[in-house]
Amino acid sequence: MQLNRQTALALQQEGKAAFAKGDPHDSSPYDRLGNSEQQFGYQFWTRGWVSARSKAEGAQEEAGVSAGR
C-alpha cells in the first residue's frame, strides 16, 4: 500500500461505504496497532466512517428543525 493522498481518499471512501452498509465503527479491516500501513489504513478508514456518520446525523438534525422543533 502506498501511503499517499490518493490511497487516503480511497480508504475514506471505504469507510463511508461501510457506514452506508450499516457496519459498526469497529469493523475496520485495518489494525490500529499494526505496522505503519495498517495504522494508515485504520486512520483513514475511520475518518471516512466518522465523516459519513456526522453527515447522516446532520441531515437528521436539519429534518427535525424543519419539522417545527
N, C-alpha and C positions, 0 to 999 in steps of 0.2 A: 504494500500500500504506500502510495506517495503521500507525504504529509504536506499538502498544499491547499490552496483556497478551493480549487475545483473539487477535490476529494471532500473537503469540509462541507461544501454546499450539498454534495451528493448524500453525505451522511445525515445532514439536517433534513433532507427530503425523506430519507428512510425513516427517521424519527417521526416526522409529520404523518407519513403514510401509516406507521404503526399506531399512532394515536387515532387516526381515522378508522382503522380496523377495530379499535377498542382494546388494543393491547395495553397492559399496565405499564407504568413507568419503569418498573424493574425488569422488563422483558428485553432489555437491550442485549443484542448478541455479542457485545463487546465487554471486556473485563476492565473495570476501572482501576484495578490493581495490577494489571498485566504489564507487558512490555510497552514501550512508547507508542507503538502502532495501536495496540488495544486501548490504551488510555486516550489517544487521539480520537479513535472511533467512538468510544464511550462518551467523551465530552461533547462531540458534535451531534451524535445521535440524540443524546439527552437534550441538547439545546433545541433541536428540531421538535422533539416531543413536547417540551415545555412551551415552546412558541405556539404550537398548534393548540394546546390546552388553553393558553392565555387568550388566544384569538377566539376560541369557542366560548369561553366564559364571558368575554367582552360582548360577543354577539347576544348572549343570553341576557346580560345586564341591560343592553340597549333595548331589547324587546320588552323587558319588564318596565323600563322607564316609559316607553311609549304607550304602555297599557294603562297608564294612569297611576303608577305607584308614586 
